Amino acid sequence: MQKRTLTQIKKALKELSEKGWIKSNRLHNTGIGKTLEDYLGITENNIALPDFGVMELKSQRAGTASMMTLFTKKPEGITNAEILKRFGYPDPEFPQHKILHQTITNGKKNGRGFHCKVDEKQGKLLILKNRTVLGYYELDFLRLKVAEKIGNGLILVFANCKKEKGYEYFHYTEAWLLKDIDPKQFLALSKYDIRLGVYRTGKNAGKPHDHGSAFRLTRLSEKNFPLMFKTHKRIL
């Protein structure tokens, strides 16, 4: 694990940003992270900072609707197969199969009536469709998973993106140091995805594909940093 000072990381990120557009070192979606790691000289996905402990390095495309997945775990009390059987709908391209793609925000029903609710008395995060409980997560488990993933610290770097002649280019423009997440605020501000579909291409096209149920974050806005993290510091 590389040991760096915050000053060194800030300097390296500033120099990287000043390079402007950089060709991706990898053709796939993971190119943004791989390119960042290569230019920072990092061989592991974490950095040890003396004053902040071990920080995980993550990157995100700026201005994208994509979400950052924190972790994937099916709920307790029900299987994904049962959720799909009860609440799925025919895939438009492969109608012989049911799919279910739903994004749920805590306390708010989506268009199909899916929502989440924190039950402090039971110590559970409930996953519901209208008034029907699909399944649940123990709050203690979620707090543990959050702490494992980002509770000890996160350096989140944003990049503008463009494509030229089939290659993707990145301009890394913004970075934040985030530490000590508030579990309750995480539950309030994160999103929960049910991703049960089918393969679209390749030899498995038309076959069921269970992506799992995931807790995810959209691109964090500045106003949300104080709500989610006790420490939030812009370093680029």
C-alpha positions as CSV (number, residue, x, y, z in Angstrom):
1,M,0.0,0.0,0.0
2,Q,1.4,3.4,-1.0
3,K,1.9,5.9,1.8
4,R,1.4,9.5,0.7
5,T,0.8,12.8,2.4
6,L,-2.3,14.9,1.5
7,T,0.0,17.5,0.1
8,Q,1.6,14.9,-2.3
9,I,-1.9,13.7,-3.4
10,K,-3.1,17.3,-4.0
11,K,0.0,18.1,-6.0
12,A,-0.3,14.9,-8.1
13,L,-4.0,15.6,-8.9
14,K,-3.2,19.2,-9.8
15,E,-0.5,18.1,-12.2
16,L,-2.8,15.5,-13.7
17,S,-5.6,18.1,-14.2
18,E,-3.2,20.5,-15.8
19,K,-2.3,17.8,-18.5
20,G,-5.8,18.4,-19.9
21,W,-7.3,15.6,-22.0
22,I,-5.7,12.2,-21.5
23,K,-6.3,9.1,-23.6
24,S,-7.8,6.2,-21.6
25,N,-5.4,3.4,-20.8
26,R,-8.2,0.9,-21.2
27,L,-11.1,0.5,-23.7
28,H,-13.7,-0.6,-21.2
29,N,-15.8,1.5,-18.7
30,T,-13.1,0.9,-16.1
31,G,-10.7,3.0,-18.1
32,I,-11.4,6.1,-16.0
33,G,-10.1,4.4,-12.8
34,K,-7.3,2.6,-14.5
35,T,-6.0,5.7,-16.2
36,L,-6.2,7.7,-12.9
37,E,-4.3,5.0,-11.0
38,D,-1.6,4.8,-13.7
39,Y,-0.9,8.5,-13.8
40,L,-0.8,8.7,-10.0
41,G,1.5,5.7,-9.8
42,I,-0.9,3.6,-7.7
43,T,-0.9,-0.1,-8.0
44,E,-3.6,-0.7,-5.3
45,N,-7.0,0.9,-5.1
46,N,-6.2,2.7,-1.8
47,I,-3.8,5.3,-0.4
48,A,-2.5,5.6,3.2
49,L,-2.6,9.2,4.4
50,P,-0.9,9.9,7.8
51,D,-3.7,12.2,9.1
52,F,-6.6,10.4,7.6
53,G,-5.8,6.7,7.5
54,V,-6.5,4.4,4.5
55,M,-8.4,6.2,1.8
56,E,-10.0,4.3,-1.1
57,L,-9.6,5.9,-4.6
58,K,-12.6,6.2,-6.8
59,S,-13.3,8.0,-10.0
60,Q,-16.6,9.1,-11.6
61,R,-17.5,10.6,-15.0
62,A,-18.8,14.1,-14.5
63,G,-22.2,15.0,-15.8
64,T,-23.3,11.4,-16.2
65,A,-26.5,9.9,-14.9
66,S,-24.6,6.7,-13.9
67,M,-24.4,5.8,-10.3
68,M,-21.5,4.7,-8.2
69,T,-22.1,1.2,-6.7
70,L,-21.1,0.9,-3.1
71,F,-22.0,-2.8,-2.6
72,T,-24.4,-5.5,-3.8
73,K,-26.4,-7.7,-1.5
74,K,-29.8,-9.4,-1.9
75,P,-32.3,-8.6,0.9
76,E,-33.3,-10.9,3.7
77,G,-36.7,-12.6,3.8
78,I,-37.1,-13.0,0.1
79,T,-35.2,-14.2,-3.0
80,N,-34.6,-12.2,-6.1
81,A,-36.3,-15.0,-8.0
82,E,-39.5,-14.5,-5.9
83,I,-39.3,-10.7,-6.3
84,L,-39.1,-11.2,-10.1
85,K,-42.0,-13.7,-10.1
86,R,-44.3,-11.5,-8.1
87,F,-43.4,-8.0,-9.4
88,G,-41.6,-8.4,-12.7
89,Y,-42.9,-7.4,-16.1
90,P,-42.2,-8.8,-19.6
91,D,-39.0,-7.7,-21.3
92,P,-39.9,-5.7,-24.4
93,E,-37.3,-7.5,-26.5
94,F,-37.6,-10.9,-24.9
95,P,-41.2,-11.0,-23.7
96,Q,-40.9,-14.7,-22.6
97,H,-38.8,-13.4,-19.7
98,K,-39.8,-11.1,-16.9
99,I,-37.5,-8.3,-15.8
100,L,-37.5,-5.8,-13.0
101,H,-35.3,-2.7,-13.0
102,Q,-36.2,-0.3,-10.2
103,T,-34.4,2.5,-8.5
104,I,-35.7,3.2,-5.0
105,T,-35.1,6.3,-2.9
106,N,-35.6,6.1,0.9
107,G,-39.0,7.4,1.9
108,K,-40.2,8.1,-1.7
109,K,-42.3,5.8,-3.9
110,N,-41.2,5.5,-7.5
111,G,-43.6,5.2,-10.4
112,R,-44.3,1.5,-9.6
113,G,-44.8,2.0,-5.9
114,F,-41.4,0.7,-4.8
115,H,-39.8,2.4,-1.8
116,C,-37.6,2.0,1.3
117,K,-38.4,2.7,4.9
118,V,-36.2,2.7,8.0
119,D,-37.8,0.9,10.9
120,E,-35.7,1.9,13.9
121,K,-37.7,-0.3,16.3
122,Q,-37.0,-3.4,14.3
123,G,-33.5,-2.2,13.4
124,K,-34.3,-2.8,9.7
125,L,-34.3,-1.1,6.4
126,L,-37.5,-2.3,4.7
127,I,-37.9,-2.7,0.9
128,L,-41.6,-2.3,0.0
129,K,-44.0,-2.1,-2.9
130,N,-46.8,0.1,-1.7
131,R,-47.6,-1.5,1.7
132,T,-46.1,-4.9,0.9
133,V,-42.8,-5.7,2.4
134,L,-40.6,-7.4,-0.1
135,G,-37.6,-8.0,2.2
136,Y,-35.3,-6.2,4.5
137,Y,-31.7,-5.4,5.6
138,E,-30.5,-5.2,9.1
139,L,-29.4,-1.7,9.9
140,D,-26.3,-3.0,11.7
141,F,-25.3,-4.9,8.6
142,L,-25.7,-1.8,6.4
143,R,-23.6,0.3,8.8
144,L,-20.9,-2.4,8.8
145,K,-20.9,-2.5,5.0
146,V,-20.7,1.3,4.7
147,A,-17.8,1.4,7.1
148,E,-16.0,-1.4,5.1
149,K,-16.5,0.4,1.8
150,I,-16.1,4.1,2.5
151,G,-16.4,4.7,6.2
152,N,-12.6,4.8,6.6
153,G,-12.2,7.4,3.9
154,L,-12.6,8.0,0.2
155,I,-10.9,10.1,-2.4
156,L,-13.4,10.7,-5.1
157,V,-12.2,12.2,-8.4
158,F,-14.4,13.5,-11.2
159,A,-13.4,13.7,-14.9
160,N,-15.0,15.2,-18.0
161,C,-15.1,12.7,-20.8
162,K,-15.1,12.7,-24.6
163,K,-14.6,10.2,-27.4
164,E,-12.6,10.6,-30.5
165,K,-12.0,7.9,-33.2
166,G,-13.3,5.2,-30.9
167,Y,-11.1,6.2,-27.9
168,E,-12.2,7.8,-24.7
169,Y,-10.3,10.8,-23.2
170,F,-10.5,12.1,-19.7
171,H,-9.9,15.5,-18.1
172,Y,-9.7,15.1,-14.3
173,T,-11.1,18.3,-12.9
174,E,-12.4,17.8,-9.4
175,A,-11.5,15.7,-6.3
176,W,-12.9,15.4,-2.8
177,L,-11.6,13.8,0.4
178,L,-14.5,12.3,2.3
179,K,-14.3,10.6,5.7
180,D,-16.5,9.4,8.6
181,I,-19.9,8.8,6.9
182,D,-23.1,9.2,8.9
183,P,-25.0,5.9,8.5
184,K,-28.4,7.4,8.8
185,Q,-27.7,10.1,6.3
186,F,-26.3,7.5,4.0
187,L,-29.6,5.6,4.1
188,A,-31.5,8.8,3.5
189,L,-29.4,9.9,0.5
190,S,-28.3,6.7,-1.2
191,K,-30.3,4.8,-3.8
192,Y,-31.3,1.2,-3.9
193,D,-31.4,-0.6,-7.2
194,I,-33.2,-3.9,-8.1
195,R,-31.5,-5.1,-11.3
196,L,-33.1,-8.3,-12.6
197,G,-33.0,-8.5,-16.4
198,V,-31.7,-10.4,-19.4
199,Y,-28.5,-10.5,-21.4
200,R,-28.8,-8.2,-24.5
201,T,-25.9,-9.5,-26.6
202,G,-23.5,-12.4,-27.0
203,K,-24.1,-16.1,-26.7
204,N,-26.3,-15.6,-23.6
205,A,-28.6,-13.1,-25.3
206,G,-32.2,-13.5,-24.1
207,K,-31.2,-15.5,-21.0
208,P,-32.0,-14.2,-17.5
209,H,-29.3,-12.0,-15.9
210,D,-29.4,-11.2,-12.2
211,H,-27.3,-8.2,-11.6
212,G,-28.2,-8.3,-7.9
213,S,-29.6,-5.6,-5.6
214,A,-27.3,-2.7,-5.0
215,F,-26.9,0.4,-2.8
216,R,-25.6,3.2,-5.0
217,L,-24.8,6.9,-5.0
218,T,-25.4,9.3,-7.8
219,R,-22.8,12.1,-8.4
220,L,-22.6,13.9,-5.0
221,S,-23.4,17.6,-5.1
222,E,-21.5,19.9,-2.8
223,K,-24.5,20.7,-0.7
224,N,-24.8,16.9,0.2
225,F,-21.2,16.5,1.4
226,P,-21.8,17.9,4.9
227,L,-24.8,15.7,5.3
228,M,-23.1,12.4,4.4
229,F,-19.6,12.9,5.8
230,K,-18.2,14.5,8.9
231,T,-15.0,15.3,6.9
232,H,-15.4,16.7,3.4
233,K,-12.6,18.6,1.8
234,R,-12.1,19.6,-1.8
235,I,-8.6,18.8,-2.9
236,L,-8.7,19.7,-6.6
